[in-house]
Amino acid sequence: INYSLVVIDATSIARQILGVPITNTTMVGALVRATGVVKLESLFEPMSHRFGHLAERNINAMKKAYQETVVKE
């Protein structure tokens, strides 16, 4: 069995981009990076639908988390 260690400072990203320490969308970005379960771009439309006028900030938080997630095998 292979394991990976995945690290992300989701709270800092959420505070920086969203202005609150709510990590839901940052953790989605980290999950996508760690697993590749879906393409990150496939989540932009659902995020826009879900968050409305707050979508851009949430998408940016998700993208930043995706980029900053460190995966070690």
C-alpha positions as CSV (number, residue, x, y, z in Angstrom):
1,I,0.0,0.0,0.0
2,N,1.3,3.4,-0.9
3,Y,0.6,6.5,1.2
4,S,1.0,10.2,0.6
5,L,1.4,13.1,2.9
6,V,-0.5,16.2,1.8
7,V,0.1,19.6,3.4
8,I,-1.7,22.9,2.9
9,D,-2.2,26.0,5.1
10,A,-5.8,26.3,4.3
11,T,-6.7,28.7,7.1
12,S,-4.1,31.2,6.0
13,I,-5.3,31.1,2.4
14,A,-8.9,31.5,3.5
15,R,-8.1,34.5,5.6
16,Q,-6.0,36.1,2.9
17,I,-8.5,35.6,0.1
18,L,-11.9,35.3,1.7
19,G,-11.2,37.4,4.8
20,V,-12.5,34.6,7.1
21,P,-11.0,31.4,8.4
22,I,-13.5,29.2,6.6
23,T,-11.5,26.5,4.8
24,N,-14.2,24.6,2.7
25,T,-13.1,25.8,-0.7
26,T,-9.4,25.8,0.1
27,M,-9.7,22.2,1.1
28,V,-11.5,21.3,-2.1
29,G,-8.5,22.7,-4.0
30,A,-6.1,20.6,-1.8
31,L,-8.3,17.5,-2.3
32,V,-8.2,17.9,-6.1
33,R,-4.4,18.4,-6.1
34,A,-3.9,15.3,-3.8
35,T,-6.2,12.9,-5.6
36,G,-6.8,14.2,-9.2
37,V,-10.4,13.0,-8.7
38,V,-11.7,15.7,-11.0
39,K,-10.1,18.5,-13.0
40,L,-9.9,21.8,-11.1
41,E,-11.6,23.7,-14.0
42,S,-14.6,21.4,-13.8
43,L,-15.5,23.0,-10.4
44,F,-15.6,26.6,-11.6
45,E,-19.2,26.6,-12.8
46,P,-20.6,24.7,-9.8
47,M,-18.7,27.1,-7.5
48,S,-20.1,30.1,-9.4
49,H,-23.6,28.7,-9.1
50,R,-23.2,27.9,-5.4
51,F,-21.5,31.1,-4.3
52,G,-23.0,33.7,-6.6
53,H,-21.4,37.1,-6.1
54,L,-18.8,35.5,-3.7
55,A,-17.8,32.9,-6.3
56,E,-14.7,34.7,-7.7
57,R,-13.0,34.8,-4.2
58,N,-13.9,31.2,-3.5
59,I,-12.6,30.0,-6.8
60,N,-9.4,32.0,-6.2
61,A,-9.0,30.4,-2.8
62,M,-9.5,27.0,-4.3
63,K,-6.9,27.7,-7.1
64,K,-4.4,29.0,-4.6
65,A,-4.8,26.0,-2.4
66,Y,-4.4,23.7,-5.4
67,Q,-1.2,25.5,-6.4
68,E,0.3,25.5,-2.8
69,T,-0.7,22.0,-1.8
70,V,2.4,19.9,-1.2
71,V,2.1,16.1,-1.9
72,K,4.9,13.8,-0.7
73,E,4.8,10.1,-1.7
